Amino acid sequence: MMIKGLVILLLYQGAGEILAKGLSSPVPGPVIGLVLLLATLLWRKRTDPDLQTVANGLTAHLGLLFVPAAVGVVSFLPMLSGHMLSILAVLVVSVVLAMATTALMLKRRSAPRSPD
């Protein structure tokens, strides 16, 4: 039953929206909802099969979610081309920082631990 999985996702998104509005959070409600869902899944140590079915279906069609963003980029192309150097600099710096952070975390995580 995909409806149960969709309802679970929408309930967590709604809870995130309520928290975001109630706390005047700069973090979007859907992000807060996803963090709440992640915390619940980690606490329960298992995934609801209906939720897993919906998640697999959404990720299988994830590319479709990028279509509106691509349309936005194309419609603002003249404005973006005027700031291309700045955009490229930010993209390069953010990718380098993300890769460095990932490498440091992996190195820290895989370091041998001393016996207590």
N, C-alpha and C positions, 0 to 999 in steps of 0.2 A: 504494500500500500504506500504509494508515493505521497499521498495526501498527508499522512501522519508525519513523514519526514519534512515536508514543506511547512507544516504547521509548527514543528519544532524550530526550524530555522527562522520562521517569521516571529515566533514568540521571543526568541533570543534577540532578534533585531529590534523588536518593539521594546524589550527591556533595556537594550542599549540606548535607544532613542530617548526613553524616559529618563534614564540616568544622565545622558548627555545634556538634555534640556534642564533637568532639575539641578544639576551641579554646574550649569553654565560651562561645560567642558569644551575645550577647543578640539578635542578628539571626536570624530564623527560617531554617531550612534551605532551604525553598523559595525564599526571597528570594536567598540565597547562590547557589543553583542557577541562578536566572534571571540573576544577574549573570555567572556563569560562562558560561552559554549566550550572553548578549549579547557577552561578550568573545570567545568563539569565533567567533560570526557576524561580528563586526567584523574579526577577524584574517583569516578566510577570504574576506571580502568577497563572499560569496554564501550563499544559503539552500538547504538541501536541499529538493527539491520535496515529499517526503513530510512533512517537518516543517512546511512552509508549508501543506499541505493540512489537517493536524491543527490548526494554529494558526487557520486560517480557520474551521474547523468549531467550535472552542471559542469564538472571539469572536462567531460568529453566534448562539450560545446563551448569551452571557455573562449575560443577565438572569436566567437560572435559578439562577445561582450566588448571587444576592442574596436568594433566597427564605429560606434558613436565617437570615440576618441579620435579615430583616424579622420572622420568627417570634420571634426573640429579643427584638427591640425591643418587640413587642406583649406578650410574656409578662412583660417587666419594666417595662411602662408605668407602673404605680403608683409604682415607685421613681424612674423617670426624671422623672415629672411633679413630684416633690418637688425636683428639682435642675434644673428647666428653665431658669432664668435663667443659671445657671453654664454649662450645656451650650450655650445660645445664644451666650453671650459667647465661649466658646472657639471655637465654629464661626465666628463673625464674624471674630474676630482671625486664625484660621488661614487663612480665605479671603482676607482682606486681605493677609496676609503672603505667601501663595502668589502672588497677583496682582502684588504689588509686586516680588517676586523675579523672576517671569517677565518683567515689563516691563523691569526693569533688565538682565536677561540679554539680552533682545532688543535693547535699546538698545545695549548693549556689543557685541553680535554684529554689528549692522548699521552701526556707526560706521565711517566711511571710515578706511582705514589709510593711514599715510604711507608713501611709497615709500622703500625702503632703498637 
